[in-house]
Amino acid sequence: MKLVMNTVKGDDKCRICTKIDTKKRAIRKEEDKIKRWRREPNRSASIEKSEADIERLRYDLYILDEEKARKQSML
């Protein structure tokens, strides 16, 4: 049996980083929708829903950042 004590960095992002990037893209997409809808009349319900979605996504980002920090501190 051989024990390997080297760490090899890969080009791929970790699972958590991939999720973080996905959430950030979703936030950007919702913010773009809101900007577009603010120019249109009668879109207040859509804007409110998108704002709620952004808040949920930001909370998810916070949780993922905490998880990432916790895992990095265990290394």
PDB file as gemmi writes it, atoms N, CA and C in Angstrom:
CRYST1    1.000    1.000    1.000  90.00  90.00  90.00 P 1                      
ATOM      1  N   MET A   1       0.846  -1.173   0.000  1.00  0.00           N  
ATOM      2  CA  MET A   1       0.000   0.000   0.000  1.00  0.00           C  
ATOM      3  C   MET A   1       0.897   1.243   0.000  1.00  0.00           C  
ATOM      4  N   LYS A   2       0.497   2.214  -0.791  1.00  0.00           N  
ATOM      5  CA  LYS A   2       1.273   3.441  -0.906  1.00  0.00           C  
ATOM      6  C   LYS A   2       0.384   4.617  -0.504  1.00  0.00           C  
ATOM      7  N   LEU A   3       0.869   5.458   0.388  1.00  0.00           N  
ATOM      8  CA  LEU A   3       0.141   6.646   0.798  1.00  0.00           C  
ATOM      9  C   LEU A   3       0.650   7.839  -0.005  1.00  0.00           C  
ATOM     10  N   VAL A   4      -0.256   8.591  -0.508  1.00  0.00           N  
ATOM     11  CA  VAL A   4       0.100   9.759  -1.300  1.00  0.00           C  
ATOM     12  C   VAL A   4      -0.200  10.999  -0.475  1.00  0.00           C  
ATOM     13  N   MET A   5       0.791  11.855  -0.334  1.00  0.00           N  
ATOM     14  CA  MET A   5       0.629  13.047   0.494  1.00  0.00           C  
ATOM     15  C   MET A   5       0.661  14.331  -0.339  1.00  0.00           C  
ATOM     16  N   ASN A   6       0.517  14.211  -1.640  1.00  0.00           N  
ATOM     17  CA  ASN A   6       0.542  15.383  -2.511  1.00  0.00           C  
ATOM     18  C   ASN A   6      -0.872  15.768  -2.909  1.00  0.00           C  
ATOM     19  N   THR A   7      -1.072  17.043  -3.093  1.00  0.00           N  
ATOM     20  CA  THR A   7      -2.347  17.553  -3.577  1.00  0.00           C  
ATOM     21  C   THR A   7      -2.132  18.082  -4.982  1.00  0.00           C  
ATOM     22  N   VAL A   8      -2.947  17.631  -5.890  1.00  0.00           N  
ATOM     23  CA  VAL A   8      -2.848  18.080  -7.277  1.00  0.00           C  
ATOM     24  C   VAL A   8      -4.054  18.953  -7.572  1.00  0.00           C  
ATOM     25  N   LYS A   9      -3.780  20.180  -7.947  1.00  0.00           N  
ATOM     26  CA  LYS A   9      -4.864  21.102  -8.288  1.00  0.00           C  
ATOM     27  C   LYS A   9      -5.380  20.789  -9.683  1.00  0.00           C  
ATOM     28  N   GLY A  10      -6.698  20.726  -9.807  1.00  0.00           N  
ATOM     29  CA  GLY A  10      -7.302  20.511 -11.108  1.00  0.00           C  
ATOM     30  C   GLY A  10      -7.877  21.802 -11.652  1.00  0.00           C  
ATOM     31  N   ASP A  11      -8.232  21.794 -12.902  1.00  0.00           N  
ATOM     32  CA  ASP A  11      -8.816  22.974 -13.521  1.00  0.00           C  
ATOM     33  C   ASP A  11     -10.297  23.106 -13.198  1.00  0.00           C  
ATOM     34  N   ASP A  12     -10.915  22.025 -12.760  1.00  0.00           N  
ATOM     35  CA  ASP A  12     -12.343  22.043 -12.475  1.00  0.00           C  
ATOM     36  C   ASP A  12     -12.616  22.735 -11.150  1.00  0.00           C  
ATOM     37  N   LYS A  13     -13.778  23.348 -11.082  1.00  0.00           N  
ATOM     38  CA  LYS A  13     -14.201  23.976  -9.836  1.00  0.00           C  
ATOM     39  C   LYS A  13     -14.859  22.925  -8.956  1.00  0.00           C  
ATOM     40  N   CYS A  14     -14.840  23.182  -7.669  1.00  0.00           N  
ATOM     41  CA  CYS A  14     -15.495  22.257  -6.751  1.00  0.00           C  
ATOM     42  C   CYS A  14     -17.017  22.378  -6.906  1.00  0.00           C  
ATOM     43  N   ARG A  15     -17.712  21.439  -6.327  1.00  0.00           N  
ATOM     44  CA  ARG A  15     -19.168  21.396  -6.428  1.00  0.00           C  
ATOM     45  C   ARG A  15     -19.798  22.666  -5.852  1.00  0.00           C  
ATOM     46  N   ILE A  16     -19.281  23.130  -4.737  1.00  0.00           N  
ATOM     47  CA  ILE A  16     -19.838  24.318  -4.086  1.00  0.00           C  
ATOM     48  C   ILE A  16     -19.590  25.558  -4.941  1.00  0.00           C  
ATOM     49  N   CYS A  17     -18.389  25.687  -5.495  1.00  0.00           N  
ATOM     50  CA  CYS A  17     -18.071  26.850  -6.333  1.00  0.00           C  
ATOM     51  C   CYS A  17     -18.952  26.880  -7.582  1.00  0.00           C  
ATOM     52  N   THR A  18     -19.231  25.713  -8.132  1.00  0.00           N  
ATOM     53  CA  THR A  18     -20.106  25.632  -9.304  1.00  0.00           C  
ATOM     54  C   THR A  18     -21.506  26.102  -8.943  1.00  0.00           C  
ATOM     55  N   LYS A  19     -21.999  25.687  -7.776  1.00  0.00           N  
ATOM     56  CA  LYS A  19     -23.325  26.126  -7.333  1.00  0.00           C  
ATOM     57  C   LYS A  19     -23.353  27.633  -7.084  1.00  0.00           C  
ATOM     58  N   ILE A  20     -22.281  28.156  -6.513  1.00  0.00           N  
ATOM     59  CA  ILE A  20     -22.203  29.595  -6.255  1.00  0.00           C  
ATOM     60  C   ILE A  20     -22.271  30.371  -7.569  1.00  0.00           C  
ATOM     61  N   ASP A  21     -21.513  29.929  -8.558  1.00  0.00           N  
ATOM     62  CA  ASP A  21     -21.535  30.593  -9.862  1.00  0.00           C  
ATOM     63  C   ASP A  21     -22.925  30.539 -10.485  1.00  0.00           C  
ATOM     64  N   THR A  22     -23.601  29.410 -10.353  1.00  0.00           N  
ATOM     65  CA  THR A  22     -24.948  29.263 -10.900  1.00  0.00           C  
ATOM     66  C   THR A  22     -25.915  30.220 -10.219  1.00  0.00           C  
ATOM     67  N   LYS A  23     -25.838  30.334  -8.895  1.00  0.00           N  
ATOM     68  CA  LYS A  23     -26.719  31.247  -8.150  1.00  0.00           C  
ATOM     69  C   LYS A  23     -26.452  32.695  -8.541  1.00  0.00           C  
ATOM     70  N   LYS A  24     -25.186  33.056  -8.714  1.00  0.00           N  
ATOM     71  CA  LYS A  24     -24.849  34.430  -9.096  1.00  0.00           C  
ATOM     72  C   LYS A  24     -25.392  34.757 -10.479  1.00  0.00           C  
ATOM     73  N   ARG A  25     -25.311  33.802 -11.401  1.00  0.00           N  
ATOM     74  CA  ARG A  25     -25.881  34.021 -12.737  1.00  0.00           C  
ATOM     75  C   ARG A  25     -27.390  34.188 -12.656  1.00  0.00           C  
ATOM     76  N   ALA A  26     -28.046  33.408 -11.813  1.00  0.00           N  
ATOM     77  CA  ALA A  26     -29.497  33.516 -11.669  1.00  0.00           C  
ATOM     78  C   ALA A  26     -29.882  34.871 -11.090  1.00  0.00           C  
ATOM     79  N   ILE A  27     -29.113  35.365 -10.139  1.00  0.00           N  
ATOM     80  CA  ILE A  27     -29.372  36.692  -9.562  1.00  0.00           C  
ATOM     81  C   ILE A  27     -29.228  37.754 -10.638  1.00  0.00           C  
ATOM     82  N   ARG A  28     -28.155  37.675 -11.414  1.00  0.00           N  
ATOM     83  CA  ARG A  28     -27.943  38.653 -12.492  1.00  0.00           C  
ATOM     84  C   ARG A  28     -29.101  38.628 -13.489  1.00  0.00           C  
ATOM     85  N   LYS A  29     -29.576  37.443 -13.811  1.00  0.00           N  
ATOM     86  CA  LYS A  29     -30.684  37.301 -14.753  1.00  0.00           C  
ATOM     87  C   LYS A  29     -31.958  37.942 -14.197  1.00  0.00           C  
ATOM     88  N   GLU A  30     -32.250  37.706 -12.934  1.00  0.00           N  
ATOM     89  CA  GLU A  30     -33.433  38.304 -12.314  1.00  0.00           C  
ATOM     90  C   GLU A  30     -33.307  39.825 -12.240  1.00  0.00           C  
ATOM     91  N   GLU A  31     -32.119  40.328 -11.940  1.00  0.00           N  
ATOM     92  CA  GLU A  31     -31.919  41.780 -11.888  1.00  0.00           C  
ATOM     93  C   GLU A  31     -32.130  42.413 -13.262  1.00  0.00           C  
ATOM     94  N   ASP A  32     -31.681  41.720 -14.317  1.00  0.00           N  
ATOM     95  CA  ASP A  32     -31.908  42.224 -15.676  1.00  0.00           C  
ATOM     96  C   ASP A  32     -33.394  42.258 -16.011  1.00  0.00           C  
ATOM     97  N   LYS A  33     -34.125  41.233 -15.591  1.00  0.00           N  
ATOM     98  CA  LYS A  33     -35.576  41.206 -15.808  1.00  0.00           C  
ATOM     99  C   LYS A  33     -36.243  42.394 -15.117  1.00  0.00           C  
ATOM    100  N   ILE A  34     -35.835  42.655 -13.878  1.00  0.00           N  
ATOM    101  CA  ILE A  34     -36.434  43.754 -13.117  1.00  0.00           C  
ATOM    102  C   ILE A  34     -36.172  45.085 -13.820  1.00  0.00           C  
ATOM    103  N   LYS A  35     -34.955  45.293 -14.293  1.00  0.00           N  
ATOM    104  CA  LYS A  35     -34.638  46.539 -15.008  1.00  0.00           C  
ATOM    105  C   LYS A  35     -35.535  46.706 -16.230  1.00  0.00           C  
ATOM    106  N   ARG A  36     -35.722  45.608 -16.948  1.00  0.00           N  
ATOM    107  CA  ARG A  36     -36.568  45.673 -18.148  1.00  0.00           C  
ATOM    108  C   ARG A  36     -38.026  45.926 -17.761  1.00  0.00           C  
ATOM    109  N   TRP A  37     -38.512  45.265 -16.734  1.00  0.00           N  
ATOM    110  CA  TRP A  37     -39.915  45.395 -16.328  1.00  0.00           C  
ATOM    111  C   TRP A  37     -40.237  46.759 -15.736  1.00  0.00           C  
ATOM    112  N   ARG A  38     -39.253  47.422 -15.152  1.00  0.00           N  
ATOM    113  CA  ARG A  38     -39.513  48.753 -14.569  1.00  0.00           C  
ATOM    114  C   ARG A  38     -39.911  49.759 -15.655  1.00  0.00           C  
ATOM    115  N   ARG A  39     -39.521  49.522 -16.889  1.00  0.00           N  
ATOM    116  CA  ARG A  39     -39.891  50.407 -17.995  1.00  0.00           C  
ATOM    117  C   ARG A  39     -41.292  50.113 -18.522  1.00  0.00           C  
ATOM    118  N   GLU A  40     -41.835  48.945 -18.153  1.00  0.00           N  
ATOM    119  CA  GLU A  40     -43.158  48.559 -18.635  1.00  0.00           C  
ATOM    120  C   GLU A  40     -44.209  48.812 -17.552  1.00  0.00           C  
ATOM    121  N   PRO A  41     -45.411  49.172 -17.955  1.00  0.00           N  
ATOM    122  CA  PRO A  41     -46.473  49.360 -16.962  1.00  0.00           C  
ATOM    123  C   PRO A  41     -47.063  48.016 -16.526  1.00  0.00           C  
ATOM    124  N   ASN A  42     -47.703  48.008 -15.372  1.00  0.00           N  
ATOM    125  CA  ASN A  42     -48.453  46.846 -14.861  1.00  0.00           C  
ATOM    126  C   ASN A  42     -47.584  45.601 -14.686  1.00  0.00           C  
ATOM    127  N   ARG A  43     -46.376  45.757 -14.215  1.00  0.00           N  
ATOM    128  CA  ARG A  43     -45.503  44.608 -13.979  1.00  0.00           C  
ATOM    129  C   ARG A  43     -45.081  44.514 -12.511  1.00  0.00           C  
ATOM    130  N   SER A  44     -45.818  45.158 -11.618  1.00  0.00           N  
ATOM    131  CA  SER A  44     -45.405  45.212 -10.214  1.00  0.00           C  
ATOM    132  C   SER A  44     -45.387  43.827  -9.570  1.00  0.00           C  
ATOM    133  N   ALA A  45     -46.331  42.960  -9.925  1.00  0.00           N  
ATOM    134  CA  ALA A  45     -46.360  41.609  -9.345  1.00  0.00           C  
ATOM    135  C   ALA A  45     -45.142  40.806  -9.801  1.00  0.00           C  
ATOM    136  N   SER A  46     -44.779  40.960 -11.053  1.00  0.00           N  
ATOM    137  CA  SER A  46     -43.601  40.253 -11.568  1.00  0.00           C  
ATOM    138  C   SER A  46     -42.333  40.751 -10.892  1.00  0.00           C  
ATOM    139  N   ILE A  47     -42.260  42.050 -10.698  1.00  0.00           N  
ATOM    140  CA  ILE A  47     -41.094  42.643 -10.044  1.00  0.00           C  
ATOM    141  C   ILE A  47     -40.992  42.142  -8.607  1.00  0.00           C  
ATOM    142  N   GLU A  48     -42.114  42.101  -7.898  1.00  0.00           N  
ATOM    143  CA  GLU A  48     -42.112  41.632  -6.512  1.00  0.00           C  
ATOM    144  C   GLU A  48     -41.676  40.172  -6.426  1.00  0.00           C  
ATOM    145  N   LYS A  49     -42.144  39.357  -7.348  1.00  0.00           N  
ATOM    146  CA  LYS A  49     -41.763  37.944  -7.360  1.00  0.00           C  
ATOM    147  C   LYS A  49     -40.271  37.801  -7.627  1.00  0.00           C  
ATOM    148  N   SER A  50     -39.755  38.557  -8.576  1.00  0.00           N  
ATOM    149  CA  SER A  50     -38.326  38.489  -8.892  1.00  0.00           C  
ATOM    150  C   SER A  50     -37.480  38.973  -7.719  1.00  0.00           C  
ATOM    151  N   GLU A  51     -37.941  40.002  -7.032  1.00  0.00           N  
ATOM    152  CA  GLU A  51     -37.210  40.486  -5.861  1.00  0.00           C  
ATOM    153  C   GLU A  51     -37.190  39.427  -4.764  1.00  0.00           C  
ATOM    154  N   ALA A  52     -38.294  38.717  -4.593  1.00  0.00           N  
ATOM    155  CA  ALA A  52     -38.341  37.625  -3.613  1.00  0.00           C  
ATOM    156  C   ALA A  52     -37.394  36.500  -4.030  1.00  0.00           C  
ATOM    157  N   ASP A  53     -37.354  36.208  -5.320  1.00  0.00           N  
ATOM    158  CA  ASP A  53     -36.436  35.183  -5.827  1.00  0.00           C  
ATOM    159  C   ASP A  53     -34.985  35.571  -5.579  1.00  0.00           C  
ATOM    160  N   ILE A  54     -34.667  36.844  -5.777  1.00  0.00           N  
ATOM    161  CA  ILE A  54     -33.305  37.325  -5.546  1.00  0.00           C  
ATOM    162  C   ILE A  54     -32.932  37.173  -4.074  1.00  0.00           C  
ATOM    163  N   GLU A  55     -33.852  37.510  -3.188  1.00  0.00           N  
ATOM    164  CA  GLU A  55     -33.579  37.368  -1.755  1.00  0.00           C  
ATOM    165  C   GLU A  55     -33.331  35.912  -1.394  1.00  0.00           C  
ATOM    166  N   ARG A  56     -34.111  35.002  -1.966  1.00  0.00           N  
ATOM    167  CA  ARG A  56     -33.929  33.571  -1.708  1.00  0.00           C  
ATOM    168  C   ARG A  56     -32.571  33.101  -2.236  1.00  0.00           C  
ATOM    169  N   LEU A  57     -32.216  33.568  -3.434  1.00  0.00           N  
ATOM    170  CA  LEU A  57     -30.927  33.191  -4.020  1.00  0.00           C  
ATOM    171  C   LEU A  57     -29.758  33.743  -3.202  1.00  0.00           C  
ATOM    172  N   ARG A  58     -29.901  34.951  -2.691  1.00  0.00           N  
ATOM    173  CA  ARG A  58     -28.837  35.530  -1.862  1.00  0.00           C  
ATOM    174  C   ARG A  58     -28.672  34.758  -0.557  1.00  0.00           C  
ATOM    175  N   TYR A  59     -29.792  34.290  -0.003  1.00  0.00           N  
ATOM    176  CA  TYR A  59     -29.720  33.458   1.203  1.00  0.00           C  
ATOM    177  C   TYR A  59     -29.001  32.144   0.882  1.00  0.00           C  
ATOM    178  N   ASP A  60     -29.344  31.544  -0.256  1.00  0.00           N  
ATOM    179  CA  ASP A  60     -28.678  30.307  -0.680  1.00  0.00           C  
ATOM    180  C   ASP A  60     -27.177  30.539  -0.871  1.00  0.00           C  
ATOM    181  N   LEU A  61     -26.817  31.688  -1.436  1.00  0.00           N  
ATOM    182  CA  LEU A  61     -25.400  32.045  -1.603  1.00  0.00           C  
ATOM    183  C   LEU A  61     -24.694  32.149  -0.250  1.00  0.00           C  
ATOM    184  N   TYR A  62     -25.374  32.754   0.707  1.00  0.00           N  
ATOM    185  CA  TYR A  62     -24.809  32.894   2.053  1.00  0.00           C  
ATOM    186  C   TYR A  62     -24.529  31.512   2.645  1.00  0.00           C  
ATOM    187  N   ILE A  63     -25.488  30.605   2.512  1.00  0.00           N  
ATOM    188  CA  ILE A  63     -25.326  29.248   3.038  1.00  0.00           C  
ATOM    189  C   ILE A  63     -24.150  28.548   2.341  1.00  0.00           C  
ATOM    190  N   LEU A  64     -24.069  28.678   1.029  1.00  0.00           N  
ATOM    191  CA  LEU A  64     -22.985  28.044   0.280  1.00  0.00           C  
ATOM    192  C   LEU A  64     -21.628  28.630   0.661  1.00  0.00           C  
ATOM    193  N   ASP A  65     -21.563  29.946   0.855  1.00  0.00           N  
ATOM    194  CA  ASP A  65     -20.304  30.574   1.270  1.00  0.00           C  
ATOM    195  C   ASP A  65     -19.869  30.069   2.649  1.00  0.00           C  
ATOM    196  N   GLU A  66     -20.835  29.923   3.548  1.00  0.00           N  
ATOM    197  CA  GLU A  66     -20.537  29.401   4.880  1.00  0.00           C  
ATOM    198  C   GLU A  66     -20.023  27.960   4.795  1.00  0.00           C  
ATOM    199  N   GLU A  67     -20.671  27.158   3.960  1.00  0.00           N  
ATOM    200  CA  GLU A  67     -20.250  25.767   3.783  1.00  0.00           C  
ATOM    201  C   GLU A  67     -18.838  25.691   3.189  1.00  0.00           C  
ATOM    202  N   LYS A  68     -18.572  26.548   2.214  1.00  0.00           N  
ATOM    203  CA  LYS A  68     -17.246  26.581   1.584  1.00  0.00           C  
ATOM    204  C   LYS A  68     -16.183  26.976   2.604  1.00  0.00           C  
ATOM    205  N   ALA A  69     -16.458  27.993   3.408  1.00  0.00           N  
ATOM    206  CA  ALA A  69     -15.514  28.447   4.415  1.00  0.00           C  
ATOM    207  C   ALA A  69     -15.264  27.358   5.469  1.00  0.00           C  
ATOM    208  N   ARG A  70     -16.319  26.662   5.849  1.00  0.00           N  
ATOM    209  CA  ARG A  70     -16.199  25.589   6.839  1.00  0.00           C  
ATOM    210  C   ARG A  70     -15.318  24.461   6.301  1.00  0.00           C  
ATOM    211  N   LYS A  71     -15.535  24.089   5.050  1.00  0.00           N  
ATOM    212  CA  LYS A  71     -14.746  23.015   4.453  1.00  0.00           C  
ATOM    213  C   LYS A  71     -13.293  23.428   4.264  1.00  0.00           C  
ATOM    214  N   GLN A  72     -13.063  24.700   3.912  1.00  0.00           N  
ATOM    215  CA  GLN A  72     -11.684  25.165   3.750  1.00  0.00           C  
ATOM    216  C   GLN A  72     -10.948  25.213   5.084  1.00  0.00           C  
ATOM    217  N   SER A  73     -11.672  25.531   6.155  1.00  0.00           N  
ATOM    218  CA  SER A  73     -11.020  25.593   7.465  1.00  0.00           C  
ATOM    219  C   SER A  73     -10.672  24.207   7.984  1.00  0.00           C  
ATOM    220  N   MET A  74     -11.328  23.180   7.485  1.00  0.00           N  
ATOM    221  CA  MET A  74     -11.040  21.816   7.917  1.00  0.00           C  
ATOM    222  C   MET A  74      -9.821  21.242   7.202  1.00  0.00           C  
ATOM    223  N   LEU A  75      -9.361  21.891   6.145  1.00  0.00           N  
ATOM    224  CA  LEU A  75      -8.197  21.377   5.415  1.00  0.00           C  
ATOM    225  C   LEU A  75      -6.933  21.586   6.153  1.00  0.00           C  
TER     226      LEU A  75                                                      
END                                                                             
